[in-house]
Amino acid sequence: MGGATTDRYNTHQRILTLHNHKRQILHPYFHHIHAAANQINHQPNRDLRLFINNSNHSTWRSLTFMHPSTFEFDTIIMELDLKNRLKSDLDSFFIAKHYYHRLGRVCKRSFLFYGASSTSKSSLVAAKPYYKNTVRE
């Protein structure tokens, strides 16, 4: 084990080199991380969380996503064809989570909503996480 000092944050850094015992240490560690992630992913009725980057851009904090109304795609008024295409896209994306995991990629999907004010853009954004919980994996 060796030590080094970094000037930028005035913190100490330790480097641990594993030559002969790498598998002995990393295999149980990764097994534990995988088991903990599976446990978190299969918790029923988990709170939805919003993650916000603080103004100093170095720390993140989370808030419980609470909204007084329930958001469902059925309550959002939009063209039926567009709504069905959006639901189909979300279905295939959420179901493909295992594919992304196998590739070692982050499961991420972005949408750009635009239009006049009061056209349910915010409601549609809020409906996405609730819709995710209804899709069977």
Secondary structure, DSSP 8 states (H G I E B T S, - for coil): -EEEEETTTTEEEEE---SSSHHHHHHHHHHHHHHHHHHHHT-TT---EEEEE-TTSS-EEEEE---SS---GGGS-S-HHHHHHHHHHHHHHHHTHHHHHHHT-----------STTSSHHHHHHHHHHHHHHS--
